[in-house]
Amino acid sequence: MRHSGLMISVVVSLAVFGAARLAAQTVQSLTLEQAEKIAIQNHPRVQAAQYIAAAASARVGEQRSNYFPTADGSATGVKAENDSRIAAGGLNNPIIFNRFADGIEVRQLVTDFGRTHELVKSSELHAKAEDESVTTARADVLLRVDEAYFDLLKAQAVLQVANETVKDRQLVSNQITTLAKNDLKSGLDVSFANVDLAQAQLLLVQAQNDVQASNAELSAALGYADERAFRLAESPAPSAPPANLTDFIQQAVRNRPDLISQQLDVLSAQSYATAERDLWFPTLSAAGAAGLTPIHDSTLAPRYAAAGFNLNIPIFNGHLFGSLRAEANAQARAQQQYLRDEQNSVVRDVQKAWLNANSGYQRLGLTDQLLAQASKALDLAQARYKLGLSSIIELSQAQLNKTEAEIAQASAKYDYQAELSALKYQAGALH
């Protein structure tokens, strides 16, 4: 009895400490829609995905810059020794004249027979793929928020059950203790009642810990660096899951942003492979230069201007272009296989999510029935025990059954809502 009383005191102290910690935190009221909005605006994964998409868009401009002319300004001053000529290291005109000149050079690509076009196309497709990756990141964050939101609601519901259980078993313990003092119940009954009370208090401590952990998980899902406490609004009662699995699979294949991103990456890789093939084509470019030579040798004119073109025809480079094309083709084929694997995974994940949602919906009705039966059994057990027709063991078992039924009912409700969110995610409807 002394050990039992010590255990109860310790558990009560832990419960009071947990309750005080919960009360000390500032509580933030949230609906599910508000939580999702905060996460989209605040979560670093979404922001990182947006920056990556912006970087991919900038690479489109990098490739498109080849369509435009380039211009460089120059200023050159030379003081040379009389009759100086470069005697080694060059095949151009070796004569060096005293001069100071400034001018400008302009170069323009005329055509590379489609290579730049394919590079721009490849970068544009990849940029679109990264835009879809932003949508994927949003969906991932929203799914995590929904799961954490319903986990916290479940933890709070279990905490409420634990509190009610402690109150009920404390009342039973007090009643049996009073009856035992009047020699109407045995010390064994008191011991069983105190054990049941201690189990309820242990459940309360665990429930408080689960609420704290769920608060921390939701805080992280919202993108907060610190742990916060939340008062969550109940979501509307969920409806039954969709009956037609085939429609959901087709919707997922059409709408999943990660699949769309992978498809765009396949097209991007194919365009890049075409661009690597086009390395074998000639490159035609035009160039012009003009400037002034205010200080110059007598053999130089005071100004200069020239224009011309250059046709570059690749002949042999140690099989470099062939190797680059082979690498790009292999990468494109690898992307196609990644896409195929991703499609198979999506179909599997949609099927699993649909099965989980249907199972969760069935658990809702079953846990309601379980709780109703457990409540009825507890009422009968209490009546039989008061009349002396049963032992404390029957009453303890009935109390335990009701507590487990209440927890199962709360878990089924919020697990089903989380499973519906997972089903929406797998179908590409959560973003």
ABEGO torsion letter per residue (X at the ends): XAAAAAAAAAAAAAAAAAAAAAAABBBBBBBAAAAAAAAAAABAAAAAAAAAAAAAAAAAAAAAAAABBBBBBBBBBBBBBBGBBBABGBABBABBBBBBBBBBBBBBBABAGGAAAAAAAAAAAAAAAAAAAAAAAAAAAAAAAAAAAAAAAAAAAAAAAAAAAAAAAAAAAAAAAAAAAAGABBAAAAAAAAAAAAAAAAAAAAAAAAAAAAAAAAAAAAGBABBBBBBBBBBBBBBBBBABAAAAAAAAAAABAAAAAAAAAAAAAAAAAAAAAAAABBBBBBBBBBBBBABBBAABBABBBBBBBBBBBBABAGGAAAAAAAAAAAAAAAAAAAAAAAAAAAAAAAAAAAAAAAAAAAAAAAAAAAAAAAAAAAAAAAAAAAAGABBAAAAAAAAAAAAAAAAAAAAAAAAAAAAAAAAAAAAGABX
